[in-house]
Amino acid sequence: MTRSVPLLETVSLMKRFGGLTATDHLSLTVMENEVHAIIGPNGAGKTTLIGQLTGEIRPDDGRVLFAGRDVTGLPVHRRSHLGLARSFQITNIFLDFTVLENVSLAVQAHAGHSFRFFADARKERRLIAPAEAVIERVGLGRRRDDVAHSLSHGEQRQLEIAMALATDPVLLLLDEPMAGMGPDESARMVEILSGLKDELSILLVEHDMDAVFALADRITVLVYGAAIASGTPDEIRSNDAVLDAYLGDERP
Amino acid sequence: MTLSVRSVTVILVLLGLALVPPIASWVDQGYYTVLFARMLIMSIAAIALNLILGFGGMVSFGHAAFLGVGGYVAGIFIFHYFEDGAEWMGNGYVQLAATIVASALVALFIGAICLRTRGVYFIMITLAFGQMLFFVAVGLEIYGGDDGLSLYTRSEFPGLFDLNDRTTLYYVSYGTMLACLLVSWRLINSRFGMVLRGARLNDRRMKAIGFPTYPYRLVAFVISGVMTGIAGFLLANQTDFVSPSMMHWTKSGDLIIIVVLGGMGTLFGPLFGTIAYLLLEDILPSITESWQLFFGPMLILVVLFARGGIDSLLGPRSRPDD
């Protein structure tokens, strides 16, 4: 595993909402082929951070660098084309579309322009074949032609991941992929995500500590928008500040 | 291919519409050709509105403005052809080309501004633009201002057809309506259509997977504006008259009601909606003077109990173009 090249870097990122500091001079890096987990109590500013990385939220100060390029002012769709993909904390899919249509649409976004008015997009092999591969990969093969709103919660979460993967990303930003999942579904998701570790980098925001410690190469602990600790899972496990601030009630 | 209730209905409706002129002349009721021609023309506008409202989620409350643009292009060209003897302005091809260019430019301008807003704001700003164009028409003194403008003759397409003939106008409207259905059908299933529908369902996700949705929505708005402009062009020819009232906001409201009544985001809904709406509007007043007292509640019932409009009464759909 190479740990030399930073893929994503935030430089002293700042975001305030009124009197609340959601991101407080945050500088962190995600290396190539690294799974970097962000943990922290509710309200620590994790989702706000993801928003600033994807471009939905504009930081008040600081910079976001991706693949050696300053992307701070770049709109969401342009960042997607640089290889930045995200999944949403609250499932955010096209509920009226089938699984295949959902994923094909994500493929389509990266397969040339869409000012094509005549040919049936659902018959384009160029869109369907890669979509099918991703659907198989996240284990939704049997649900291919079902409408997304008929999927179970866990399956919808898998579809979230599939749509992000279909954009062929180099960095995946996962906002609580296990949210609302039962133990079986979580285990399945961990399995899917570990299968991705070799091909891309992942920034993982997650409350499920078993999943975090199973997947992460590095963990950063966020409290009130600031990083209070960063290190390997073992270092974090034994870090006193972390234990006090966050893991306190889970201390063995 | 198995024939569903929906496809049988569609085939019967299209066949029925094709047979209106011969039947009308057989029973010696030319009025029906006029009524159904108007129906076909309004259905073109409804199909156009449905493209952005039903599939794109853009509730344009000023779409009658495009009826006006098309109508006034026809009216003004024919006016100058007659008053000033400008031969070229009497040419139907020139008139139609001018209609397309004018409505495309107006749609591009209005859309470019309105599509920066969402939801209620979009509704209000399209309404505002619609009213602006309405008052522009009122202010066109040389073209009759408030009173409108009579067309001394209709558009002629040398070598092809002459809209002065009632039956010809009917079948031209019929063909145009079919063409618009065909365009809609291809469009909604194309890559472009998937982007348009995706942006209606979940614009945030569209951006996250890498689509800049604005240019696609804008192009859809322009396509819809041009289609409605062509409907306006035909409407002016059909009524031999243009006036600001054809772009009044209540006309935009009628179009929205027609689309909702027929079934938003369905291929044939706008056609069903127009037929039902105009038939009721025609029949109810002959039954009772206070027909609107019954018409209103009927619309409310459809919206409440037939969510997908008339189209949903024809059975479930797996895809919008079924």
Interface residues (C-beta under 8 A of the other chain):
Chain A: T54 E56 P75 V76 H77 R78 S80 H81 A85 R86 F88 N92 I93 F94 L95 D96 F97 E101 S104 L105 A106 Q108 A109 H110 S114 F115 R116 F117 F118 A119 D120 A121 R122 E124 M163 A164 A166 T167
Chain B: R186 L187 N189 S190 R191 F192 G193 M194 V195 R197 G198 L201 N202 R204 R205 M206 K207 A208 I209 G210 F211 P212 Y216 V219
